[in-house]
Structures are given as C-alpha cells and as structure tokens.
Amino acid sequence: MNSRHKVLAIIPAIALGIALAIPALALDTSSSPPVSASTSMNQAGEDTQRAVQNAYLGTVTALRDTAITAEIKAAFVSEMDIKSFDIHVTTTAGVVTLDGHVPNSDMAARVEAIAKNTEGVRDVANNLRISSSSSQN
C-alpha cells in the first residue's frame, strides 16, 4: 500500500475517533447534581412559556407602536401647513421620537403637542431642527 492510500485510510479513523470523543467532552462537569427527566421537562416547559409570553408582549408592543406612529403621521398630513415629509416619526414602547426639519419653533412645538396628545404616547423626544429650507409637501 502506498503512502497516499495509508493517509486516506487513516482519515476516516481519525474522524470517527473525534466524533466519538465529542459527547464525552460535552458532558456537564458542573458540581450541580443531575435532575430528573420530569424536572428537566418541566423547566423546559416553563422556559418555553416565558419565551412565548415575551414574544406575545413584544408583538403587542410593536403593533401599538406602529398604530401610534401611523396616527401621528395621519394627524400631520391632515394639517395643511405641516410639511409631513420633512418629519420622521418613530415609536418605541410608547416613546415617540420626532426627527427632521420644521420652518420655525412654533411649528416644532405644535408638532410635539400633536404627538404628545396622541393616545398611547408615554413621552416625546423632540429632535426637530429649525430650517427655513424644508421641502414642500
């Protein structure tokens, strides 16, 4: 047998040896005693239930935030003198952030008031900048 064939014969043996050693290396060597299968399954069920609850609450929050953002943007569009394309609205957990440009401080205060008076809004971060060059609707 030439050396190439010997190497090709050894490779599967090495791979098999590593595959058999991995479970032994992955054993939990912590000092905690092993738990019963029923306890382990119960814990897994509780963890799954918490994960589902968190996913549900996250989805509900995201839907509320989307509704708040849409309501604020609709209010801006209904106001003829608000250049709604220059104002960006984001909502995270009921906190609205206003970014963009408005022509004056009175408009910035009015936009902020509209956002604050929208149902579900917990707080408003007004990051609007005053700019006489805001674009037209």
N, C-alpha and C positions, 0 to 999 in steps of 0.2 A: 504494500500500500504506500503510495507516495505521500509526501507531507501535506499536500493540498487536501487529500481525502481524509487524512487524520484530523486536520483542523475542522473540516466540515462535519465529521463525526462527533467531535468534542462540543461544538456549538450547541446542539440540542441538549446534550447532557448538562451543560452549564445553565442553559435557560430553564430546564426542569428543576435543577437544584435551587436556583434563585426563586422560582415560583413556589417551591415547597417551603422555602425559608421565610417568605414574606408573612404568612399568617403568624408564625412564631414571633417575628419581630414586632408585629402589630398588636400583640397581647397587651392588655391594660395591666401595667405593673404598679398601679397606684395602691396605696395602703387601704383603700376602702374595700369593705367586704363585698363579695358578689351579691347581686339582688336576684330575687326570684323572677321567673318569666312573667308572672302575672303583675308584679310590681313594675317591671320594665314596660310592659304593655300599657299599664295604667298611666305611667308617666308619659309615654309616647302619645297617648290619647289626650292628656291634659295639654301637652305642648302643642299638639295639632289644634286643639280647641282654641288656645290662646292665639295661635297664628291665624286662624280663621277670623276670630274676633278682631284682631288688629287689621287684617285685610279689609274686613267689612267697615270698620271705623275709618280707615284710610280712604276707602272708596266713597263713603258718605261725605267725608270732609272735602274730598276733591270735587264731588258733584255740587256741594253747597258753594264752594269757592268759584266754580265755573258759573253757577247761576248768579252769584254776586257780581262777578266781572261783567257778565252779559247785561245785567240790569243797569249797572253804572254806565257802560258804553251806550246802551239804548237811551239813557237819560241825556247823555252828552249829544247824541245825534238829534234828539228832539229839540234841543236848544239851538236855535238858528245861529247865534253868534259864537258858539263854542266850536273851535276848529278841532273836531274829534280825531282827525287823522294825525294830529300833532301830539296827542296824548295817549300814552301807553298805560294800560291798567293791568296789574297782576294781583291776584289774591291768594294768600297762603294762610290757611287756618283762620280765616275771617279778617286777616290783616291785609288791607289794600295798600298797594304801592302805586303812586302816580309818578310817571316819568314823562319827559317831553318838554315841549315849549308852549308857552302862552304869551299873548301880547303884553299883559300887564299884571300887576299884583292883585288887582280886583278880580280879574278872571281866575287867577290861581286860587284865591280864597273861595270863589264861587264853585269852582270845580271840586275843591276839597270838601266844601259843605255838601255838595250833591253826594259825594262818596260817603261821607260820614252819616248822612241821613238815609242811606240805603239799608234795608233790613238785613240783619246778619253780620254787619260790619262791626268788628271789635275795635279797630284802630285804623288810622290812615297815616301812611308815611308819604309826605308831600315832597317829592324830589323835582317838582316842576321848575323850569328855568324861564326867566323873562326874556323874550326875544321879539323884537319888532319884525323879524323876518319869517314868522311862522307861515307855513303854506296855507293855501286856501282849500276849503272842502271841495 
